Amino acid sequence: MLNVYLAGAVRGSKGNWRNQIHEIPNVRFIHPGASIPGGNEERRTDLYGPADRISVQKCDILLANCDRIEAGHGTAVEIGMALALGKEIFIICPNEETRYIWRFAVGSTPMIYSLLEQAVEVIRYAAAQISGESRCAAPHPQRGGIQ
């Protein structure tokens, strides 16, 4: 099972990016900010701070949607935690402007994507490899395979 932490906007119209990701066999998506109890969700750092740290520790990949120009302090902290822990980090920056805004994160990680779909495809393929469902190219029909 591949654990993927979804870092990026959680609420409002910018938080809908998570709904674009469909279930993938052998992948568990970790959704920060889900169902925070209490009156003011933004003030519940006593809950989501420790929960996010634990979740980043448990993930295999941190998928950071950095499509926003405005503040993304939480996402930046999550990327920093994942870097410190040696996690795989996939960053989505759809254009040059967001790559500039997120330049410290972009400069610290090898995998930068323009589209969410590109990163999700890599996750799908990695999950198939890890589960053993992905196989190398089929044996050549004339050469056959091990019988």
N, C-alpha and C positions, 0 to 999 in steps of 0.2 A: 504494500500500500504506500503510495506516494502522498505525503502531506504538503499541501500548498497553502501558504498564508496569503491572503488577499489584502494588500496594503493599498490605501488610496481613499478617496472620498467615500464616506459611509452613508450619509443622509442627504436628502434632497435629490434633485434631478441628477447631480453629478454622481450620486451613489448607485444609480441604476446600472452602471457598467457591469456589476456582478451578475445581474440577471441575464446578461448576454452569454454567460458561460454555462453551457449545459453539462449535465453529469457526464463524467468520463469514467469508464471502468478502472478500478484500482487506484482511483484518486479521491482523496478526502480534502475538500476545500475548507479552510479555516476562515470563518467570517468574523472579523473583529467588530465589536459594537453591536452585536446581535442581542436584541431583547434586554436592554439595560433597564432595570427597574428603577423606579423613583420618579420624582417630578421633573427634574432638569437633567437630562442625559449628559449634557456637556459638562456638568459639574461633578460627575461621578468618577473622578480620577481614582478614587479609592477602589473602584471595581475594575475599570478598563485598563488602568496602568499595569497592575500586576498580571491581569489576565492576558494582556497583549504580550508582556515579557515572556510568560510561560508558553504562549502559543508560538512565538517566534523561536523559542528554544526547541520546540517540538517539530517545527516544520523542516522539510527537506528543501523546499524552494520558497522564496519570498517573491511573489509577483506583485510589483509596485506599479500602479496606474498613475503616472505622473503627467496627466493631461491638463492639469490646471495651472493657470498662471498665478492665481492668488495663493495665499498661505496653504502650506501642506506640512506643518510642523510635525504632526503625528507620523505622517508617512516618512518624513526625513529621519525621525528617531528610529522608526522600525527598520529602515534601510541600514542605519548605523549599527543597530543591534545585530542584524543579520550579517553584516560585514565582519563585526567583531567575533561572531560565532563561526565564521567560515561557511556560511550557508550559500547555496546557489541563489543568485538574485537576477531576476528578469525585470527590466524596467521598460515601460511603455511611454515613449515621448513621441507624440504624433507629428511634431514639426520642429523646425529649427528654433523657434521661440521657446518652446517648452524645454528643448535640450539645453538652451542657454540658461533658463531659469533654474533647472535642475542640474546644472553643470557639475557640481561637486559629487552628486550621486552618479551621474553619467560617467564622470571621469574615474570613478572608483570601481566600476563594475564592467565586466566584459560583454554582457548581453543586453543590448538596447534594441527595442523593436519600435516600429512606427505604428503597428496595428496590434490590438489585443488578440486577434485571430492568429497572428504569427506565433506569439508566445504560447497560446493555448495548444497549438499544433505540436510544438516541441514537448510540452507537458504530456500530451496524449501519447506521443511516440515514446517518451521516456518511461511512462507508466506501463506501456506494452512491453518494453524491453525488460523492466524490472520484474514484471509478473511472469515472464517467460512466454507470453502470447505472441511476441514479435519474433520472427525467424529471419535468418539471412535469406537472400534470394533463393528461390526454389532451385533444386538441382536441375542441371541442364538435362533435357529429355534424352539426348544421345549418350550422355555420360552416366546417367542414372545416379543413384545415391546409395548409401549404405543400406543393405537389405537386412 
